[in-house]
Amino acid sequence: MALFGTVRRPPAKLFVAMGVVVVCGFAVATWQVWTNDNALRDRGRQVTARVTGVDLGKKSRVEVEFRTSDGRQVRSLVGQGDEAPGPRVQVGDEIPIVYDPRHPDHDVRDARAPENHRIAYMLLGTTLFGLVGVPLATLRLLREERRKGTG
């Protein structure tokens, strides 16, 4: 029993539209993370970077500053899941990183960390869950609407 009376479900068409938008958003995010990981692997350059900031919040991100092979000074973030195992780095530490020469200001990878696609796989799993879950939930909504319409 609902707290304020009957529970109103959204119309099936609205639910489908919202589901498509959300699933597409996760699909795009998956593609971006995957292509960034592959770009670092395929054309990445390794340099030494100085740690300029460490955020110990939920995301635990490390900001680094480095000089590209063409001499530009760049600040960037070490990608989530791309940190090396072991003790946390401190501001002022120097660490080896891999950056994409085409987009040096995008996420970089700590060269001491093993290559992984952990974030891409989690996003892919969420996308697949949505691809299965949205149609199933829509079918349920349609059945309820039909039952109420004929009952």
CYANA upper distance limits for C-alpha pairs under 8 A (distance plus 0.5 A):
  1 MET  CA      5 GLY  CA      7.85
  1 MET  CA      6 THR  CA      7.96
  2 ALA  CA      6 THR  CA      6.35
  2 ALA  CA      7 VAL  CA      6.73
  9 ARG  CA    141 LEU  CA      8.28
 10 PRO  CA     14 LEU  CA      7.08
 10 PRO  CA     15 PHE  CA      6.82
 11 PRO  CA     15 PHE  CA      6.83
 11 PRO  CA    141 LEU  CA      8.22
 12 ALA  CA     16 VAL  CA      6.61
 12 ALA  CA    138 THR  CA      6.46
 12 ALA  CA    141 LEU  CA      6.44
 12 ALA  CA    142 LEU  CA      6.70
 13 LYS  CA     17 ALA  CA      6.68
 14 LEU  CA     18 MET  CA      6.66
 15 PHE  CA     19 GLY  CA      6.51
 15 PHE  CA    138 THR  CA      7.49
 16 VAL  CA     20 VAL  CA      6.58
 16 VAL  CA    134 VAL  CA      7.49
 16 VAL  CA    135 PRO  CA      8.17
 16 VAL  CA    138 THR  CA      7.12
 17 ALA  CA     21 VAL  CA      6.84
 18 MET  CA     22 VAL  CA      6.73
 19 GLY  CA     23 VAL  CA      6.52
 19 GLY  CA    130 GLY  CA      7.92
 19 GLY  CA    134 VAL  CA      6.42
 20 VAL  CA     24 CYS  CA      6.46
 21 VAL  CA     25 GLY  CA      6.65
 22 VAL  CA     26 PHE  CA      6.86
 23 VAL  CA     27 ALA  CA      6.63
 23 VAL  CA    127 THR  CA      6.17
 23 VAL  CA    130 GLY  CA      6.31
 23 VAL  CA    131 LEU  CA      7.25
 24 CYS  CA     28 VAL  CA      6.67
 24 CYS  CA    127 THR  CA      8.48
 25 GLY  CA     29 ALA  CA      6.75
 26 PHE  CA     30 THR  CA      6.56
 26 PHE  CA    123 LEU  CA      6.92
 26 PHE  CA    124 LEU  CA      8.12
 26 PHE  CA    126 THR  CA      7.74
 26 PHE  CA    127 THR  CA      6.07
 27 ALA  CA     31 TRP  CA      6.73
 27 ALA  CA    123 LEU  CA      8.12
 27 ALA  CA    124 LEU  CA      7.62
 27 ALA  CA    127 THR  CA      6.45
 28 VAL  CA     32 GLN  CA      6.70
 29 ALA  CA     33 VAL  CA      6.72
 29 ALA  CA    123 LEU  CA      7.72
 30 THR  CA     34 TRP  CA      6.55
 30 THR  CA    120 ALA  CA      5.84
 30 THR  CA    121 TYR  CA      8.31
 30 THR  CA    123 LEU  CA      5.86
 30 THR  CA    124 LEU  CA      6.38
 31 TRP  CA     35 THR  CA      6.53
 31 TRP  CA    120 ALA  CA      8.29
 32 GLN  CA     36 ASN  CA      6.58
 33 VAL  CA     37 ASP  CA      6.67
 33 VAL  CA    119 ILE  CA      7.87
 33 VAL  CA    120 ALA  CA      6.19
 34 TRP  CA     38 ASN  CA      6.74
 34 TRP  CA    117 HIS  CA      7.60
 34 TRP  CA    120 ALA  CA      6.16
 35 THR  CA     39 ALA  CA      6.48
 36 ASN  CA     40 LEU  CA      6.80
 36 ASN  CA    107 ASP  CA      8.48
 37 ASP  CA     41 ARG  CA      6.89
 37 ASP  CA    117 HIS  CA      7.55
 38 ASN  CA     42 ASP  CA      6.44
 39 ALA  CA     43 ARG  CA      6.23
 39 ALA  CA     44 GLY  CA      7.00
 39 ALA  CA    100 ASP  CA      6.87
 40 LEU  CA     44 GLY  CA      4.75
 40 LEU  CA     45 ARG  CA      8.23
 40 LEU  CA     98 VAL  CA      7.08
 40 LEU  CA     99 TYR  CA      6.59
 40 LEU  CA    100 ASP  CA      5.92
 40 LEU  CA    108 VAL  CA      8.12
 40 LEU  CA    109 ARG  CA      8.11
 43 ARG  CA    100 ASP  CA      6.90
 43 ARG  CA    101 PRO  CA      7.91
 44 GLY  CA     98 VAL  CA      6.04
 44 GLY  CA     99 TYR  CA      5.64
 44 GLY  CA    100 ASP  CA      5.22
 44 GLY  CA    101 PRO  CA      7.14
 45 ARG  CA     98 VAL  CA      5.73
 45 ARG  CA     99 TYR  CA      5.98
 45 ARG  CA    100 ASP  CA      7.01
 45 ARG  CA    101 PRO  CA      7.34
 46 GLN  CA     96 PRO  CA      7.15
 46 GLN  CA     97 ILE  CA      6.01
 46 GLN  CA     98 VAL  CA      4.88
 46 GLN  CA     99 TYR  CA      7.10
 46 GLN  CA    111 ALA  CA      7.70
 47 VAL  CA     66 PHE  CA      7.88
 47 VAL  CA     67 ARG  CA      8.26
 47 VAL  CA     68 THR  CA      8.21
 47 VAL  CA     96 PRO  CA      6.17
 47 VAL  CA     97 ILE  CA      6.14
 47 VAL  CA     98 VAL  CA      7.04
 47 VAL  CA     99 TYR  CA      8.47
 48 THR  CA     66 PHE  CA      7.21
 48 THR  CA     94 GLU  CA      6.90
 48 THR  CA     95 ILE  CA      6.07
 48 THR  CA     96 PRO  CA      4.90
 48 THR  CA     97 ILE  CA      6.58
 49 ALA  CA     64 VAL  CA      6.41
 49 ALA  CA     65 GLU  CA      5.96
 49 ALA  CA     66 PHE  CA      5.07
 49 ALA  CA     67 ARG  CA      8.17
 49 ALA  CA     94 GLU  CA      5.98
 49 ALA  CA     95 ILE  CA      5.92
 49 ALA  CA     96 PRO  CA      6.57
 49 ALA  CA     97 ILE  CA      6.95
 50 ARG  CA     64 VAL  CA      5.95
 50 ARG  CA     65 GLU  CA      5.81
 50 ARG  CA     66 PHE  CA      6.97
 50 ARG  CA     91 VAL  CA      8.29
 50 ARG  CA     92 GLY  CA      6.41
 50 ARG  CA     93 ASP  CA      6.26
 50 ARG  CA     94 GLU  CA      4.97
 50 ARG  CA     95 ILE  CA      6.96
 51 VAL  CA     62 VAL  CA      7.54
 51 VAL  CA     63 GLU  CA      6.43
 51 VAL  CA     64 VAL  CA      4.89
 51 VAL  CA     65 GLU  CA      6.96
 51 VAL  CA     89 VAL  CA      8.04
 51 VAL  CA     90 GLN  CA      7.34
 51 VAL  CA     91 VAL  CA      5.50
 51 VAL  CA     92 GLY  CA      5.70
 51 VAL  CA     93 ASP  CA      5.91
 51 VAL  CA     94 GLU  CA      6.68
 51 VAL  CA     95 ILE  CA      7.88
 52 THR  CA     62 VAL  CA      8.32
 52 THR  CA     63 GLU  CA      6.03
 52 THR  CA     64 VAL  CA      5.74
 52 THR  CA     65 GLU  CA      7.00
 52 THR  CA     91 VAL  CA      5.73
 52 THR  CA     92 GLY  CA      6.75
 53 GLY  CA     62 VAL  CA      6.34
 53 GLY  CA     63 GLU  CA      5.31
 53 GLY  CA     64 VAL  CA      7.40
 53 GLY  CA     90 GLN  CA      8.28
 53 GLY  CA     91 VAL  CA      6.06
 54 VAL  CA     60 SER  CA      7.69
 54 VAL  CA     61 ARG  CA      6.55
 54 VAL  CA     62 VAL  CA      5.12
 54 VAL  CA     63 GLU  CA      6.73
 54 VAL  CA     89 VAL  CA      8.18
 54 VAL  CA     90 GLN  CA      7.35
 54 VAL  CA     91 VAL  CA      7.11
 55 ASP  CA     59 LYS  CA      8.03
 55 ASP  CA     60 SER  CA      5.64
 55 ASP  CA     61 ARG  CA      5.66
 55 ASP  CA     62 VAL  CA      6.78
 56 LEU  CA     60 SER  CA      4.99
 56 LEU  CA     61 ARG  CA      7.43
 57 GLY  CA     61 ARG  CA      8.42
 59 LYS  CA     80 GLN  CA      7.74
 60 SER  CA     80 GLN  CA      8.24
 61 ARG  CA     77 LEU  CA      7.19
 61 ARG  CA     78 VAL  CA      7.03
 61 ARG  CA     79 GLY  CA      7.90
 61 ARG  CA     80 GLN  CA      7.23
 62 VAL  CA     77 LEU  CA      6.16
 62 VAL  CA     78 VAL  CA      5.95
 63 GLU  CA     75 ARG  CA      7.49
 63 GLU  CA     76 SER  CA      6.22
 63 GLU  CA     77 LEU  CA      4.95
 63 GLU  CA     78 VAL  CA      6.81
 64 VAL  CA     75 ARG  CA      6.15
 64 VAL  CA     76 SER  CA      6.04
 64 VAL  CA     77 LEU  CA      6.60
 64 VAL  CA     78 VAL  CA      7.70
 65 GLU  CA     73 GLN  CA      7.59
 65 GLU  CA     74 VAL  CA      6.07
 65 GLU  CA     75 ARG  CA      4.88
 65 GLU  CA     76 SER  CA      6.99
 66 PHE  CA     73 GLN  CA      6.29
 66 PHE  CA     74 VAL  CA      5.97
 66 PHE  CA     75 ARG  CA      7.11
 67 ARG  CA     71 GLY  CA      6.16
 67 ARG  CA     72 ARG  CA      5.91
 67 ARG  CA     73 GLN  CA      5.01
 67 ARG  CA     74 VAL  CA      6.61
 68 THR  CA     72 ARG  CA      5.78
 68 THR  CA     73 GLN  CA      7.05
 68 THR  CA     74 VAL  CA      7.75
 68 THR  CA    101 PRO  CA      7.91
 68 THR  CA    104 PRO  CA      7.97
 74 VAL  CA    104 PRO  CA      7.47
 74 VAL  CA    105 ASP  CA      6.78
 75 ARG  CA    105 ASP  CA      6.88
 76 SER  CA    104 PRO  CA      8.07
 76 SER  CA    105 ASP  CA      5.69
 76 SER  CA    106 HIS  CA      6.80
 76 SER  CA    107 ASP  CA      6.63
 76 SER  CA    108 VAL  CA      7.36
 77 LEU  CA    106 HIS  CA      7.82
 77 LEU  CA    107 ASP  CA      5.68
 77 LEU  CA    108 VAL  CA      6.72
 78 VAL  CA     82 ASP  CA      6.94
 78 VAL  CA     83 GLU  CA      7.37
 78 VAL  CA    107 ASP  CA      5.96
 78 VAL  CA    108 VAL  CA      5.28
 78 VAL  CA    109 ARG  CA      5.89
 78 VAL  CA    110 ASP  CA      7.07
 79 GLY  CA     83 GLU  CA      7.87
 79 GLY  CA    107 ASP  CA      5.47
 79 GLY  CA    108 VAL  CA      6.21
 79 GLY  CA    109 ARG  CA      6.39
 80 GLN  CA    119 ILE  CA      8.01
 81 GLY  CA    116 ASN  CA      8.30
 81 GLY  CA    118 ARG  CA      7.40
 81 GLY  CA    119 ILE  CA      7.55
 82 ASP  CA    108 VAL  CA      8.45
 82 ASP  CA    109 ARG  CA      5.69
 82 ASP  CA    110 ASP  CA      6.34
 82 ASP  CA    113 ALA  CA      6.54
 82 ASP  CA    114 PRO  CA      8.22
 82 ASP  CA    115 GLU  CA      8.05
 82 ASP  CA    116 ASN  CA      8.11
 83 GLU  CA    109 ARG  CA      7.49
 83 GLU  CA    110 ASP  CA      5.94
 83 GLU  CA    112 ARG  CA      8.28
 83 GLU  CA    113 ALA  CA      6.20
 84 ALA  CA    110 ASP  CA      6.63
 84 ALA  CA    111 ALA  CA      8.19
 84 ALA  CA    112 ARG  CA      5.87
 84 ALA  CA    113 ALA  CA      4.61
 84 ALA  CA    114 PRO  CA      8.00
 85 PRO  CA    113 ALA  CA      7.14
 89 VAL  CA     93 ASP  CA      6.91
 95 ILE  CA    110 ASP  CA      7.68
 95 ILE  CA    111 ALA  CA      8.49
 96 PRO  CA    110 ASP  CA      6.60
 96 PRO  CA    111 ALA  CA      5.85
 96 PRO  CA    112 ARG  CA      7.44
 97 ILE  CA    108 VAL  CA      7.06
 97 ILE  CA    109 ARG  CA      5.99
 97 ILE  CA    110 ASP  CA      4.91
 97 ILE  CA    111 ALA  CA      5.17
 97 ILE  CA    112 ARG  CA      8.26
 98 VAL  CA    108 VAL  CA      6.28
 98 VAL  CA    109 ARG  CA      5.69
 98 VAL  CA    110 ASP  CA      6.85
 98 VAL  CA    111 ALA  CA      6.18
 99 TYR  CA    103 HIS  CA      8.25
 99 TYR  CA    104 PRO  CA      6.13
 99 TYR  CA    106 HIS  CA      8.43
 99 TYR  CA    107 ASP  CA      8.03
 99 TYR  CA    108 VAL  CA      5.41
 99 TYR  CA    109 ARG  CA      7.23
100 ASP  CA    104 PRO  CA      5.70
100 ASP  CA    106 HIS  CA      8.17
100 ASP  CA    108 VAL  CA      7.88
104 PRO  CA    108 VAL  CA      8.13
109 ARG  CA    113 ALA  CA      8.01
117 HIS  CA    121 TYR  CA      6.53
118 ARG  CA    122 MET  CA      6.74
119 ILE  CA    123 LEU  CA      6.70
120 ALA  CA    124 LEU  CA      6.53
121 TYR  CA    125 GLY  CA      6.60
122 MET  CA    126 THR  CA      6.79
123 LEU  CA    127 THR  CA      6.64
124 LEU  CA    128 LEU  CA      6.64
125 GLY  CA    129 PHE  CA      6.57
126 THR  CA    130 GLY  CA      6.73
127 THR  CA    131 LEU  CA      6.68
128 LEU  CA    132 VAL  CA      6.81
129 PHE  CA    133 GLY  CA      6.19
130 GLY  CA    134 VAL  CA      6.02
131 LEU  CA    135 PRO  CA      7.54
132 VAL  CA    136 LEU  CA      7.01
133 GLY  CA    137 ALA  CA      6.51
134 VAL  CA    138 THR  CA      6.49
135 PRO  CA    139 LEU  CA      6.64
136 LEU  CA    140 ARG  CA      6.91
137 ALA  CA    141 LEU  CA      6.75
138 THR  CA    142 LEU  CA      6.62
139 LEU  CA    143 ARG  CA      6.65
140 ARG  CA    144 GLU  CA      6.76
141 LEU  CA    145 GLU  CA      6.65
142 LEU  CA    146 ARG  CA      6.63
143 ARG  CA    147 ARG  CA      6.56
144 GLU  CA    148 LYS  CA      6.62
145 GLU  CA    149 GLY  CA      6.50
146 ARG  CA    150 THR  CA      6.61
147 ARG  CA    151 GLY  CA      6.20
